[in-house]
Amino acid sequence: MSLTNFSAIDMARLPAPKLIEPLSFDEIKTAIVADFSQRYDGGGLDYASDPAIKLIEAFAYREMLLRQRINEAAEAVLLAKASSAELDYLGARFGVSRAMLSSGDTSATSPASPQYESDERYRERIRLALEGFSTAGPAGAYVFHALKASSKVRDVYVSAPEFERSAVADATAASAFVLNCTSNAGLVDPMPGDVAVTILSDEGTGQASLALLDTVQRYLNQDEIRPLTDRVRVKSATIKPFTINACLYLYPGMDGDAIKQRALDTTSDWLLEHRKLGHDISLSALYAVLHREGVQRVELLEPQWDITVGQDEAAYCSAIEVDIGGEHV
C-alpha cells in the first residue's frame, strides 16, 4: 500500500459540496428586482439607467461578494479545499504540523524565509493521520510515519513478503515446519515478520540516499511506532529513467516559440504530478499533454512505448526535448 493508492477516494475529484453555492450576478439582480417590483409595484424600474436599477446592481454585486466570502469560509474547513494557514489549523486538529524544509536565514544580507512542505503533501499526511494512531502495524500507519520521518520522502509503498507452508515428513512435522517464500516484496533473504517500506525521494532522480533510508529506518523502529513482532526494512524505490523527444507540427500562423515553451511547461508539470510510485508513463498521456491549442500533429520520438512500473518503482524523466517541425498548410 502506498501514499498514491492508499485510498480509492481522490479528494481532487470529489463533487462540490452543496454548502458551496454557484454564484450568478444576474440571478441575484433578478431576485432583487422581483422583490422591489412586488413591494413598489414596479415604480422606478422603467429604464436600465433609472437610479433604482443602479442601486439594485450595486446591492447585487455586494451580495455576490458576501456569498463568495461565505463560500471561501466553507472551503477553509474542508480538507480537500483548505490551503495555507487554514490547512495548518486543520492539521493541528489531528496533531500534524507542516514540515519545515529549510529554516532559512533572516540575518543574511539577502534574508531567506523558512521553506515548508507544499499544501498537497501536507494534505495527504493529514488524511493519513488517523492511521498513525494505530499500534497494530497497518500499512497506512507505516506510510504516515515514513512521510513524517523526513520531508525528503516523496512517496511510500508498504508491503510484506509472503510464505506458504511446505509438506514435510511426519517425523519432522511434529517438531518443525518449513516455509517457502512465494513473494519476497523486493527484499533479500526475507523472513516472516518483515515489513518492506519502499521510499521515493523528493531529491534528484528519486533514488533514496543512504542517509535518508537510515533516517526513516530509525524513525520507524521506535518502540511507540513499530509493533513488537515486526522487522522493518527500508529500501529505495527502483528508478526507471527515460527521456522525452517530441516534434510538434503547428497550424498556420501559430507562434512556434510560445507553443514550444508552453509544451515544455505543461509536460514538466504533468511529470511532476506523476512522479510517484506505481505511476506508469503512457504514450497516450504524453500525446494528450503535448497536443494543445495550435498543435495539429504530435510526433513522439521518445519514448517509443509505455513506461510501466511496479508498486515499488517510479519513472524519472531525465530530459525533455521539444522541436517545432513546421506548419501544415
C-alpha positions as CSV (number, residue, x, y, z in Angstrom):
1,M,0.0,0.0,0.0
2,S,1.4,3.4,-0.9
3,L,0.5,7.0,-0.4
4,T,-0.7,7.3,-4.0
5,N,-3.1,4.3,-3.8
6,F,-3.9,4.3,-0.1
7,S,-7.5,5.4,-0.6
8,A,-9.9,4.9,-3.5
9,I,-11.2,8.4,-2.8
10,D,-9.4,11.1,-4.8
11,M,-10.2,14.3,-3.0
12,A,-9.5,16.4,-6.0
13,R,-12.3,14.7,-7.9
14,L,-15.0,15.0,-5.2
15,P,-18.1,16.9,-6.4
16,A,-18.6,20.4,-5.0
17,P,-20.4,20.2,-1.7
18,K,-23.9,21.7,-1.6
19,L,-22.9,24.3,1.0
20,I,-20.7,25.9,-1.6
21,E,-23.2,27.5,-3.9
22,P,-22.6,28.6,-7.5
23,L,-22.8,32.4,-7.9
24,S,-24.5,34.4,-10.6
25,F,-24.7,38.2,-10.5
26,D,-27.7,38.2,-13.0
27,E,-29.7,35.7,-10.8
28,I,-29.1,37.8,-7.7
29,K,-30.0,41.0,-9.5
30,T,-33.2,39.4,-11.0
31,A,-34.3,38.3,-7.5
32,I,-33.8,41.8,-6.0
33,V,-35.7,43.4,-9.0
34,A,-38.6,41.0,-8.4
35,D,-38.7,41.8,-4.7
36,F,-38.5,45.5,-5.4
37,S,-41.3,45.3,-8.0
38,Q,-43.5,43.4,-5.6
39,R,-43.0,46.0,-2.9
40,Y,-43.4,49.1,-5.0
41,D,-45.4,47.9,-8.0
42,G,-42.5,48.3,-10.4
43,G,-42.2,52.0,-9.8
44,G,-38.8,53.5,-10.9
45,L,-37.7,50.5,-12.9
46,D,-38.7,51.6,-16.3
47,Y,-35.2,52.1,-17.8
48,A,-31.8,50.5,-17.2
49,S,-30.5,54.0,-16.4
50,D,-33.0,54.5,-13.6
51,P,-31.3,55.3,-10.2
52,A,-33.2,52.4,-8.6
53,I,-31.7,50.0,-11.1
54,K,-28.2,51.3,-10.5
55,L,-28.7,50.9,-6.7
56,I,-30.1,47.4,-7.2
57,E,-27.0,46.5,-9.3
58,A,-24.7,47.8,-6.5
59,F,-26.6,45.8,-3.9
60,A,-26.5,42.7,-6.1
61,Y,-22.7,43.0,-6.6
62,R,-22.1,43.4,-2.8
63,E,-24.4,40.4,-2.1
64,M,-22.4,38.3,-4.6
65,L,-19.1,39.3,-2.9
66,L,-20.6,38.4,0.5
67,R,-21.8,35.0,-0.8
68,Q,-18.3,34.4,-2.3
69,R,-16.8,35.1,1.1
70,I,-19.1,32.6,2.7
71,N,-18.1,30.0,0.1
72,E,-14.4,30.7,0.8
73,A,-15.0,30.3,4.6
74,A,-16.8,27.0,3.9
75,E,-13.9,25.7,1.8
76,A,-11.4,26.7,4.5
77,V,-12.8,24.0,6.8
78,L,-12.8,21.2,4.2
79,L,-9.6,19.1,4.0
80,A,-10.0,18.8,0.2
81,K,-10.2,22.6,-0.3
82,A,-8.3,24.3,2.5
83,S,-4.9,25.8,1.9
84,S,-2.1,27.8,3.6
85,A,-2.9,28.8,7.2
86,E,-6.4,27.2,7.1
87,L,-4.8,23.9,6.3
88,D,-2.4,24.3,9.2
89,Y,-5.4,24.7,11.5
90,L,-7.0,21.5,10.2
91,G,-3.7,19.7,10.7
92,A,-3.5,20.9,14.3
93,R,-6.8,19.1,15.0
94,F,-5.0,15.8,14.2
95,G,-1.7,16.7,15.8
96,V,0.0,17.0,12.4
97,S,2.2,20.1,11.8
98,R,3.6,21.3,8.5
99,A,7.1,20.0,7.9
100,M,9.9,22.6,7.6
101,L,12.1,22.0,4.5
102,S,14.7,24.6,5.4
103,S,15.0,27.1,8.3
104,G,16.1,30.0,6.1
105,D,18.4,32.8,7.2
106,T,16.8,36.0,8.2
107,S,20.2,37.5,9.3
108,A,21.8,37.2,5.8
109,T,22.4,40.1,3.5
110,S,19.6,38.7,1.3
111,P,17.3,37.2,4.0
112,A,15.8,33.8,3.2
113,S,12.5,32.9,4.8
114,P,11.8,29.3,6.1
115,Q,10.5,26.9,3.5
116,Y,7.7,24.5,4.3
117,E,6.2,21.4,2.6
118,S,3.6,22.0,0.0
119,D,-0.1,22.1,0.7
120,E,-0.7,18.8,-1.3
121,R,1.9,16.8,0.6
122,Y,0.7,18.2,3.9
123,R,-2.9,17.5,3.0
124,E,-2.0,13.8,2.3
125,R,-0.3,13.5,5.6
126,I,-3.3,14.9,7.4
127,R,-5.5,12.4,5.6
128,L,-3.4,9.6,6.9
129,A,-3.2,10.9,10.5
130,L,-5.8,8.6,11.9
131,E,-3.9,5.6,10.5
132,G,-0.9,6.8,12.5
133,F,-2.8,6.3,15.8
134,S,-2.9,2.5,15.3
135,T,-0.4,0.3,17.1
136,A,-1.3,-2.8,15.1
137,G,1.1,-2.0,12.2
138,P,-1.3,-1.4,9.3
139,A,0.2,-0.3,6.0
140,G,-1.4,3.2,6.3
141,A,0.4,3.8,9.6
142,Y,3.8,3.0,8.1
143,V,3.0,5.3,5.2
144,F,2.1,8.1,7.6
145,H,5.1,7.7,9.8
146,A,7.5,7.4,6.9
147,L,6.3,10.7,5.5
148,K,6.6,12.2,8.9
149,A,10.2,10.9,9.3
150,S,11.6,13.3,6.7
151,S,10.3,16.0,4.4
152,K,12.6,14.5,1.7
153,V,10.2,11.4,1.4
154,R,8.0,12.0,-1.6
155,D,6.1,8.7,-1.7
156,V,6.0,5.4,0.2
157,Y,5.0,1.9,-0.6
158,V,4.5,-0.7,2.2
159,S,4.3,-4.5,1.6
160,A,5.4,-7.7,3.2
161,P,6.9,-11.0,1.9
162,E,4.5,-13.9,1.6
163,F,5.2,-17.5,2.6
164,E,3.5,-20.9,2.2
165,R,4.0,-23.9,4.3
166,S,5.7,-26.9,2.7
167,A,4.8,-30.5,3.3
168,V,7.5,-32.4,5.4
169,A,8.0,-35.9,6.7
170,D,5.7,-36.9,9.5
171,A,8.6,-37.3,11.9
172,T,9.8,-33.7,11.2
173,A,6.3,-32.2,11.2
174,A,5.9,-33.0,14.9
175,S,8.7,-30.6,15.9
176,A,9.2,-28.2,12.9
177,F,7.7,-26.8,9.7
178,V,9.2,-25.4,6.6
179,L,8.1,-22.2,4.9
180,N,8.8,-21.3,1.2
181,C,8.8,-17.7,0.2
182,T,6.3,-17.1,-2.6
183,S,6.8,-13.3,-2.8
184,N,9.9,-11.5,-1.4
185,A,8.5,-7.9,-1.5
186,G,11.8,-6.8,-3.1
187,L,13.8,-7.9,0.0
188,V,17.0,-10.0,0.1
189,D,16.6,-13.0,2.5
190,P,13.1,-12.2,3.5
191,M,11.8,-13.6,6.8
192,P,8.3,-13.9,8.4
193,G,7.5,-10.6,10.2
194,D,9.5,-8.5,7.7
195,V,7.8,-5.2,6.6
196,A,9.2,-3.7,3.3
197,V,9.0,0.1,3.3
198,T,9.9,1.5,-0.1
199,I,10.9,5.1,-0.2
200,L,10.8,7.5,-3.2
201,S,13.0,10.6,-2.5
202,D,12.0,14.1,-3.4
203,E,15.5,14.8,-4.5
204,G,17.4,14.0,-7.7
205,T,16.1,11.0,-9.6
206,G,14.1,9.8,-6.7
207,Q,16.7,7.3,-5.6
208,A,16.7,7.5,-1.8
209,S,20.2,8.2,-0.3
210,L,21.6,6.0,2.4
211,A,21.2,8.9,4.9
212,L,17.5,9.2,4.1
213,L,17.0,5.5,4.4
214,D,18.7,5.5,7.7
215,T,16.6,8.4,9.0
216,V,13.4,6.6,8.0
217,Q,14.6,3.3,9.4
218,R,15.5,4.7,12.8
219,Y,12.2,6.6,13.0
220,L,10.0,3.6,12.1
221,N,11.9,1.4,14.6
222,Q,10.8,3.5,17.6
223,D,9.0,1.3,20.2
224,E,5.9,3.5,20.1
225,I,5.6,3.1,16.3
226,R,6.8,-0.4,15.4
227,P,4.8,-3.4,16.6
228,L,6.8,-5.8,18.6
229,T,6.7,-8.6,16.1
230,D,7.6,-6.6,13.0
231,R,11.0,-6.2,11.5
232,V,11.0,-3.0,9.4
233,R,13.3,-3.0,6.4
234,V,13.5,0.3,4.5
235,K,14.7,0.4,0.9
236,S,14.9,2.8,-2.0
237,A,12.5,2.7,-4.9
238,T,13.8,1.3,-8.2
239,I,14.0,4.2,-10.7
240,K,13.3,3.7,-14.4
241,P,14.8,6.7,-16.3
242,F,13.6,7.8,-19.7
243,T,13.7,10.8,-22.0
244,I,11.0,12.7,-23.9
245,N,11.7,13.8,-27.5
246,A,8.8,15.2,-29.5
247,C,8.3,17.2,-32.7
248,L,5.2,19.4,-32.9
249,Y,3.6,20.4,-36.2
250,L,1.5,23.6,-36.0
251,Y,-1.4,25.2,-37.7
252,P,-0.6,28.2,-39.9
253,G,0.0,31.5,-38.1
254,M,0.9,30.0,-34.7
255,D,3.8,31.4,-32.5
256,G,6.2,28.5,-32.5
257,D,8.3,29.7,-29.7
258,A,5.3,30.3,-27.4
259,I,3.8,26.9,-28.2
260,K,7.2,25.2,-27.6
261,Q,7.6,26.9,-24.2
262,R,4.0,26.0,-23.2
263,A,4.6,22.4,-24.2
264,L,7.8,22.2,-22.1
265,D,6.0,23.8,-19.1
266,T,2.9,21.6,-19.3
267,T,4.9,18.4,-19.8
268,S,7.1,19.3,-16.8
269,D,4.1,20.0,-14.6
270,W,2.5,16.7,-15.7
271,L,5.6,14.7,-15.0
272,L,5.9,16.3,-11.5
273,E,2.3,15.3,-10.8
274,H,3.0,11.7,-11.8
275,R,6.4,11.4,-10.1
276,K,5.0,8.8,-7.8
277,L,5.4,5.1,-7.0
278,G,3.4,2.8,-9.3
279,H,2.5,5.6,-11.8
280,D,3.0,4.4,-15.4
281,I,4.0,7.0,-18.1
282,S,1.8,6.1,-21.0
283,L,2.2,7.3,-24.6
284,S,-1.4,8.3,-24.8
285,A,-1.0,10.6,-21.8
286,L,2.1,12.2,-23.3
287,Y,0.3,12.8,-26.6
288,A,-2.6,14.4,-24.7
289,V,-0.2,16.7,-22.8
290,L,1.7,17.8,-25.9
291,H,-1.4,18.1,-28.2
292,R,-2.6,21.5,-27.1
293,E,-4.1,24.6,-28.8
294,G,-2.2,25.5,-32.0
295,V,-0.8,22.0,-32.5
296,Q,-2.1,20.0,-35.4
297,R,0.1,16.9,-35.0
298,V,2.5,15.4,-32.5
299,E,5.3,13.2,-33.5
300,L,6.6,11.4,-30.3
301,L,10.1,10.1,-31.0
302,E,10.9,9.1,-27.4
303,P,9.7,7.1,-25.5
304,Q,8.5,4.6,-28.1
305,W,6.5,2.6,-25.6
306,D,4.7,2.9,-22.3
307,I,7.0,3.2,-19.3
308,T,5.4,0.7,-16.9
309,V,6.4,0.5,-13.3
310,G,5.7,-1.7,-10.3
311,Q,4.3,-0.5,-7.0
312,D,7.9,-0.1,-5.6
313,E,9.2,1.6,-8.8
314,A,9.0,5.1,-10.2
315,A,9.7,6.6,-13.6
316,Y,12.1,9.6,-13.9
317,C,12.4,11.8,-17.0
318,S,16.0,12.9,-17.3
319,A,15.4,15.3,-20.3
320,I,12.6,16.9,-22.3
321,E,13.3,18.0,-25.9
322,V,10.5,19.6,-28.0
323,D,11.1,20.8,-31.5
324,I,8.8,22.7,-33.9
325,G,8.6,20.7,-37.1
326,G,6.9,23.5,-39.1
327,E,3.3,24.3,-40.2
328,H,0.7,22.3,-42.1
329,V,-0.7,24.4,-44.9
